Amino acid sequence: MPPSHSGDTLESAAAYVSAGSGPSRSVSKYETEAVAERAERYQIEHQFLMEWARQNNKLGAELPPDQKGGAEHSVFFDEASQRWIKATRPPGFGEVKILHDGKVVPSLATPSEYLERLILSNDIFHDDIRIEKIVPTHDGLAIVTSQSNIVGEPATSDQIESAMRQLGFEKVADESFYSASRKILVTDLGSRNAAFSMGHVLPFDAMVQPSTPEFIFSLKLSG
């Protein structure tokens, strides 16, 4: 059993789930982890996510309706709270970039990788993503979160690139940005995932993960 973590936040869930899959892992897991090892870690983290939900009264019975979903999430807008409710689509927990056969390719994220993505998004983009519940389905668990509604126009590519430079990120590929000081990679950041509001670019649904200069080099080679 992993150590107990108080609270029902993203950070609490991530700490519990990560502890379940063994010693703390470095960002190199995206580059060196074997397929079988990754599959085993997914299963272990899936089990510990369920345990965390039970311990923190976050085990939900039903998924929210899907009004405006995409490949990663079902999406519902709650008028009362003015928040977007998002649920991952089992068996995946969103996507992550990994290195496979020398190329950077998308892969289904594990629970801890998805939770880490949300925590980093809150930190970098000052978002307020909250974990609402964990819902069991026939295909696996779904993580349900919420975040505030953003009112604005779709941000242009130039606006996004300028905003990311101000945050210390350089463009390394199409819709992809890297901060060497933070060792953070942001991908899938285009106009569909960023709003321009009151002079500010407000990203949402971008993929965020720890990374290394070596991984970025492979990303550039992958085109």
C-alpha positions in Angstrom: 0.0 0.0 0.0 1.2 3.5 -0.8 1.3 6.2 1.9 -2.0 8.0 2.6 -2.3 11.5 1.3 -4.8 13.9 2.8 -7.2 16.0 0.7 -9.0 15.4 -2.5 -7.0 17.6 -4.9 -5.2 16.8 -8.1 -2.0 16.8 -6.2 -3.3 14.3 -3.7 -4.5 12.0 -6.4 -1.3 12.3 -8.4 0.8 11.6 -5.3 -1.2 8.5 -4.3 -1.4 7.0 -7.8 2.3 7.6 -8.5 3.3 6.0 -5.2 1.4 2.9 -6.2 3.6 2.2 -9.3 6.9 2.2 -7.4 9.7 4.7 -6.6 9.6 8.2 -7.9 10.2 8.2 -11.7 12.2 10.7 -13.7 11.1 12.5 -16.9 13.1 10.0 -18.8 10.2 7.5 -18.5 8.8 9.0 -21.7 12.0 7.9 -23.5 13.2 4.7 -21.9 10.2 2.8 -20.7 9.6 -0.5 -22.4 6.1 -1.2 -23.8 5.5 -4.1 -21.4 6.7 -2.0 -18.5 4.4 0.9 -19.5 1.4 -1.4 -19.8 2.1 -2.9 -16.3 2.4 0.6 -14.8 -0.9 1.6 -16.4 -2.7 -1.3 -14.7 -1.2 -0.6 -11.3 -2.0 3.1 -11.5 -5.5 2.3 -12.6 -6.0 0.2 -9.4 -4.6 2.9 -7.1 -6.7 5.6 -8.8 -9.8 3.5 -7.8 -8.4 3.2 -4.2 -7.8 7.0 -4.0 -11.3 7.7 -5.2 -12.8 5.4 -2.5 -10.8 6.9 0.3 -11.7 10.5 -0.7 -15.4 10.0 -1.5 -14.7 10.7 -5.1 -16.2 7.6 -6.7 -18.9 8.7 -9.0 -21.8 6.7 -10.5 -22.5 8.4 -13.8 -20.6 10.3 -16.4 -21.7 13.8 -17.3 -23.5 14.1 -20.7 -21.3 14.7 -23.7 -22.2 17.9 -25.5 -19.0 18.9 -27.1 -16.4 16.2 -26.8 -13.3 15.3 -28.7 -11.0 12.3 -28.9 -9.7 12.7 -25.4 -12.7 13.9 -23.4 -16.4 14.0 -23.2 -17.4 17.6 -22.4 -20.4 19.3 -20.8 -21.0 22.9 -19.8 -22.7 23.4 -16.5 -24.7 26.6 -16.6 -25.2 26.9 -12.9 -21.5 26.9 -12.0 -20.3 28.3 -15.4 -17.7 25.5 -15.5 -16.8 23.0 -18.2 -17.1 19.4 -17.0 -14.7 17.0 -18.7 -14.4 13.2 -18.5 -11.5 11.2 -20.0 -12.6 8.5 -22.5 -11.7 5.1 -21.1 -9.5 3.2 -21.4 -7.2 6.2 -22.0 -6.4 9.1 -19.8 -5.8 11.6 -22.5 -2.6 11.5 -24.6 1.1 12.0 -23.9 4.2 12.1 -26.2 6.6 9.2 -25.9 9.8 8.1 -27.7 9.2 4.8 -29.7 11.8 3.4 -32.1 13.6 6.7 -32.2 10.5 8.8 -33.0 8.2 10.9 -30.8 4.7 9.5 -31.1 1.4 10.0 -29.3 0.4 7.4 -26.7 -2.4 6.8 -24.2 -1.4 8.5 -21.0 -1.4 6.6 -17.7 -3.4 8.1 -14.8 -0.4 9.7 -13.1 0.7 11.3 -16.4 -2.7 12.7 -17.0 -3.0 14.1 -13.5 0.6 15.6 -13.8 -0.5 17.2 -17.1 -3.4 19.0 -15.3 -1.2 20.1 -12.4 1.3 21.6 -14.7 -1.4 23.3 -16.7 -2.7 25.0 -13.6 0.8 26.0 -12.6 1.9 27.4 -16.0 -1.3 28.8 -17.4 -2.9 29.8 -14.0 -5.9 27.6 -14.8 -8.2 26.3 -12.0 -8.8 22.7 -13.1 -10.3 20.6 -10.3 -10.9 16.9 -9.9 -14.6 16.2 -9.4 -14.9 12.4 -9.4 -13.7 9.1 -10.7 -16.3 7.1 -12.6 -16.0 3.3 -13.3 -17.2 2.2 -16.8 -17.2 -1.0 -18.7 -14.0 0.2 -20.4 -12.2 1.4 -17.3 -12.1 4.4 -15.1 -12.8 8.0 -16.2 -11.4 11.0 -14.5 -13.9 13.8 -14.3 -12.6 17.4 -13.9 -14.0 20.9 -14.1 -12.5 24.3 -15.1 -13.9 27.8 -15.4 -15.5 29.0 -18.7 -13.2 31.2 -20.8 -14.8 34.0 -22.8 -12.8 35.2 -25.8 -11.9 34.7 -29.4 -9.7 31.9 -30.7 -6.0 33.0 -30.3 -3.9 33.3 -33.5 -0.7 31.4 -34.0 1.3 34.6 -33.6 -0.5 35.5 -30.4 0.1 32.0 -28.9 3.8 32.1 -29.9 4.3 35.5 -28.4 2.5 34.5 -25.1 4.6 31.3 -24.8 7.8 33.3 -25.3 6.8 35.5 -22.4 6.4 32.4 -20.3 9.9 31.3 -21.2 9.0 28.7 -23.9 10.4 28.4 -27.4 8.6 26.9 -30.4 10.2 23.6 -31.2 7.6 22.1 -33.7 4.2 22.9 -35.0 2.0 23.7 -32.0 4.8 22.6 -29.7 6.8 24.7 -27.2 9.6 23.8 -24.7 11.0 25.5 -21.6 14.6 24.5 -21.1 14.7 26.0 -17.6 11.6 24.1 -16.5 12.1 21.1 -18.7 8.5 21.2 -19.7 7.0 20.4 -23.1 3.7 21.8 -24.3 2.1 20.3 -27.4 -1.2 20.5 -29.2 -1.4 24.2 -28.5 -3.2 25.8 -31.5 -6.1 28.2 -32.0 -8.6 25.5 -31.1 -7.0 25.1 -27.6 -6.4 28.8 -26.8 -8.5 31.8 -26.3 -7.6 35.5 -26.6 -9.3 37.5 -23.9 -8.7 41.0 -22.6 -5.2 41.1 -24.1 -4.2 37.7 -22.8 -3.8 34.2 -24.4 -5.5 31.6 -22.2 -4.6 28.0 -23.2 -6.8 25.1 -22.4 -6.6 21.4 -23.3 -3.0 21.6 -24.3 -0.8 18.6 -23.5 1.8 19.4 -20.9 4.5 17.0 -19.7 8.1 16.9 -18.3 10.7 16.5 -21.0 14.5 16.7 -21.7 16.6 18.4 -24.3 17.3 14.9 -25.8 13.5 14.3 -26.2 13.1 17.7 -27.9 15.9 16.8 -30.3 14.0 13.6 -31.3 10.8 15.6 -31.5 12.4 18.0 -34.0 13.7 15.0 -36.1 10.2 13.4 -36.0 8.9 16.5 -37.9 
